[in-house]
Each structure stands twice: as structure tokens, then as C-alpha cells.
């Protein structure tokens, strides 16, 4: 049997994870579901007119889809996280997305494509971009007196992880993200790319290599209930594994939602089996590139509606309490387990017991 490209990176950790789960004494009681959209309105060399139309279609249809979908255990409608690229910034495009945030059906986080990057330019880009999102659009959030953000690396090349060093160039990126206010990274999984990490189906802490080698995320400490902070940056990964579906050759399952690979009840079932857990809580992070027409149409014209219905039905079959979440809300749920001495207010600001 032929294995998928670059399976040598993740296949053995995947098999170990499958064996470990069979020994797990209990089943999850709650599931947190988030979609991280690598949202690129100007992608594929689109004109500004096309980009504005893409955003307008999302602004028109997504709030209605969310409003019609099943509510979660807390009565919340589905949420959506737009990871918007720093290099595609335009005020008019962000204004349209910010309208959905104000309707309480979405959120915006940071996404970046870069090449041959240097430390000083990276710091400047991220700092200025976060200031724009915060000051000009009322996005992101303040915590402990600083702006914080979730992150997705464009082209999957987090921490200079491509073998050829292209499409990043920045060793030590993990520590820089931490210092700039990143609360968690949502890049993985990236299979079948060679940038895929060696830790799969876990929420874990990674620490920048002291000798500034790339791919710091290849090692880490799994996040556990009450385990506390055990590294520089929390990695919130999506499901990664194999699925057959009647095929002789297995297909890689990465939790991607795309026009060529739309959700099905069988895929939803598989996601629940693969996704990371912390204690009794399961964290199902999916991803897509929802701005491009090849995905936009299928997602907004039935795909997302079916997705949330099937997710709710699968959770009910498993007797799991389901929660729709933005990337930030998913992080908050994980943090409440990892750092139980912190209390998160309804507004999302976090204070320690001693500072209330």
C-alpha cells in the first residue's frame, strides 16, 4: 500500500495516539467546535472588486446560516473565526468582516504569509497590524494590558518549517509570537505538506529551540487538566489521521472543509474520534479557505448548514455536550482546564484569583 506524501513525519505518532486512546478510561463529556478560516479575499490574484464581493457574500449569508443552525448547550449559535492575512489588509474588506463580529457570529484573528523574514520586520508587521485591527476596527482584545491574538501561518511554514527554508525564513518564530501577544497557534495540521509537525491530535505546549533551529513545534508537552503552562506557546491542533471510506488507498484526514472535500456524516464521526482532548473535553478545530469561490459557494449554499447539523447529531449520539466556539473561546475553554486558578469573565477578560 502506498502511503501519503510525508507520512514519515506523522504516521508513527498518529498510530501511537490511536493506541493510547484505546486505553483511555473515559469518554469525552463536552466538545468545543471551532472553524479557523484562512480567509484570503484577495487570494488567487483577485481584484478588489472580487474581494469585496467575496466579503459581501459572507456578510449576507453567514449570519443567516448561523441563526438557522442548532444552538449549543449554552444557547449560542455557531461561530466562525476569520484569520485575516496581514499582507492583504484593506480597511474596506475588514469593515465588512467586523460587521459579522458585531453580530456575535464571528471573530477575527491574525494570519500571515511571508518569505525571507527577519526578526525586526516581523515584530513591526505584527505590532502594526494588531494596532490596526484594534484601533481601526475594534477587533482583537486586551488582556493584562496588552493586545492578544490567535495565529495561523500562511503556506503552513510556521517556524521556518519548510525543508527549503522558503515562505518564512524566521527561526525562533514561536518565541516571537509569544512575546508579541499570541495566545495560541492554530496552524496545524498541515499534512500532506512537509511542514507537518511530529505531534498530532494533541493540544500541547511547544518551546523555541535554544539553538534557534526551525520546527520547534516538533516536540512539546501535552496540555493536561491543572498542568499549567509548560512552554512558550500553546498549539491547538486539528484532527489528523487516515480515512478509507471504501477506498483501497487511505486518504489523509486533516479537518479541512473544501469544495472538493465537503463534510459528510462519516467525516464528522471521524473528527470526533481523532480530535485532541484535555480531561473530559474534546477540542475539534476545523479549517478552510473560505473566501475563494471554489469553497465559498459550497460552504455558503448548504455546506455549513449541513456541517453544524451533523456535528450536533453526532454529539447527541455520543451523549456529548456541544459548544460552538471562536478560536478565542476554544482557547479560553482549554485554558480553564489547564490553569484552573484563572477565572474568565463573561466579557472574555481574564483575572487571577488574587487580582479580583
TANOR-V903973 format. One record per backbone hydrogen bond with DSSP energy under -0.5 kcal/mol. NH is the residue of the N-H (numbers start at 1). CO is the residue of the C=O. E is the energy in kcal/mol with one decimal. If there is no record, write none. Layout:
# TANOR-V903973
{{NH,CO,E} {NH,CO,E}}
This chain:
# TANOR-V903973
{{7,4,-1.6} {9,6,-1.6} {10,6,-0.6} {11,7,-3.0} {14,10,-2.2} {15,11,-2.5} {16,12,-2.4} {17,13,-2.2} {18,14,-2.2} {19,15,-2.1} {20,16,-2.2} {21,17,-2.2} {22,18,-1.3} {23,19,-0.7} {23,20,-0.9} {24,21,-1.1} {29,280,-3.2} {30,280,-1.8} {31,321,-2.8} {32,282,-3.0} {33,31,-0.5} {33,323,-2.6} {34,284,-2.3} {36,34,-0.5} {36,286,-2.9} {37,35,-0.8} {37,81,-2.8} {38,36,-0.6} {38,288,-2.9} {39,37,-2.1} {39,83,-0.9} {40,38,-0.6} {43,40,-1.9} {46,42,-0.9} {46,43,-0.7} {51,47,-2.5} {52,48,-2.7} {53,49,-2.0} {54,50,-2.4} {55,51,-2.2} {56,52,-2.4} {57,53,-2.2} {58,54,-1.8} {59,55,-2.9} {60,56,-2.2} {61,57,-2.6} {62,58,-2.0} {63,58,-0.5} {65,61,-2.3} {66,62,-2.8} {67,63,-2.1} {68,64,-1.6} {69,65,-1.0} {72,76,-2.2} {73,322,-2.8} {75,72,-1.9} {78,66,-0.5} {81,35,-1.7} {82,80,-0.6} {82,107,-3.2} {83,37,-2.7} {83,81,-0.8} {84,82,-1.1} {84,109,-1.8} {85,39,-0.8} {86,111,-2.6} {88,85,-1.0} {89,86,-1.3} {94,90,-2.2} {95,91,-2.4} {96,92,-1.2} {97,93,-1.4} {98,94,-2.9} {99,95,-1.3} {100,96,-0.8} {100,97,-0.8} {101,97,-1.5} {102,98,-2.2} {103,99,-1.0} {104,101,-1.8} {105,100,-1.7} {107,80,-1.9} {109,82,-2.3} {110,150,-2.1} {111,84,-1.5} {112,152,-1.5} {114,167,-0.6} {117,168,-3.1} {122,118,-2.5} {123,119,-2.4} {124,120,-2.1} {125,121,-2.7} {126,122,-2.6} {127,123,-2.4} {128,124,-2.6} {129,125,-2.4} {130,126,-2.5} {131,127,-1.9} {132,128,-2.0} {133,129,-2.6} {134,130,-2.2} {135,131,-3.2} {136,132,-2.1} {137,132,-0.7} {137,133,-0.6} {138,134,-1.2} {139,133,-2.7} {141,148,-0.9} {143,146,-3.2} {146,143,-1.4} {148,141,-2.3} {149,181,-1.7} {151,184,-1.6} {152,110,-1.6} {154,112,-3.6} {154,152,-0.5} {156,153,-1.4} {157,154,-1.2} {158,156,-1.3} {160,157,-1.2} {165,162,-1.6} {171,169,-0.8} {173,170,-0.8} {176,172,-1.6} {177,173,-2.5} {178,174,-2.1} {179,175,-2.4} {180,176,-1.8} {181,177,-0.7} {181,178,-1.1} {182,177,-2.6} {183,149,-2.3} {184,149,-0.7} {185,234,-2.6} {186,151,-3.2} {193,190,-2.2} {196,193,-1.5} {200,198,-0.6} {201,238,-0.6} {204,202,-0.6} {204,235,-1.7} {205,221,-3.1} {206,233,-2.5} {212,209,-1.9} {215,159,-2.0} {218,215,-1.8} {219,216,-1.3} {221,205,-2.3} {223,203,-3.0} {226,337,-2.8} {227,224,-2.1} {228,338,-2.1} {232,206,-1.2} {233,206,-2.0} {235,204,-3.4} {236,185,-2.7} {236,234,-0.6} {237,202,-0.7} {237,235,-0.8} {238,188,-1.1} {241,253,-1.8} {243,251,-2.4} {247,244,-1.4} {250,248,-0.5} {251,243,-3.2} {253,241,-2.8} {254,252,-0.6} {257,287,-2.6} {258,256,-0.6} {258,261,-1.3} {261,258,-1.4} {268,264,-2.5} {269,265,-2.2} {270,266,-2.0} {271,267,-2.6} {272,268,-1.8} {273,269,-1.2} {274,270,-1.6} {275,271,-2.3} {276,283,-0.6} {278,281,-2.6} {281,278,-2.1} {282,30,-2.9} {283,276,-2.9} {284,32,-2.9} {284,282,-0.6} {285,283,-0.8} {286,34,-2.8} {286,284,-0.6} {287,255,-2.2} {288,36,-1.4} {292,289,-0.5} {295,292,-1.8} {296,292,-3.6} {297,293,-1.6} {299,295,-2.5} {300,296,-2.6} {301,297,-1.7} {302,299,-0.5} {303,298,-2.0} {304,299,-2.6} {306,302,-2.4} {307,303,-2.2} {308,304,-2.3} {309,305,-1.5} {310,306,-2.8} {311,307,-2.5} {312,308,-2.1} {313,309,-2.2} {314,310,-2.5} {315,311,-2.4} {316,312,-2.1} {317,313,-2.2} {318,314,-1.7} {319,316,-1.1} {320,315,-3.0} {321,29,-2.9} {323,31,-2.5} {325,33,-2.7} {330,326,-2.3} {331,327,-2.3} {332,328,-2.5} {333,329,-2.3} {334,330,-2.2} {335,331,-3.2} {336,332,-2.3} {337,333,-0.8} {337,334,-0.8} {338,334,-2.5} {339,335,-3.5} {342,339,-2.1} {343,351,-2.4} {345,343,-0.5} {345,349,-2.6} {348,345,-2.0} {351,343,-2.1} {353,341,-1.1} {355,352,-1.3} {356,352,-0.5} {356,353,-0.8}}
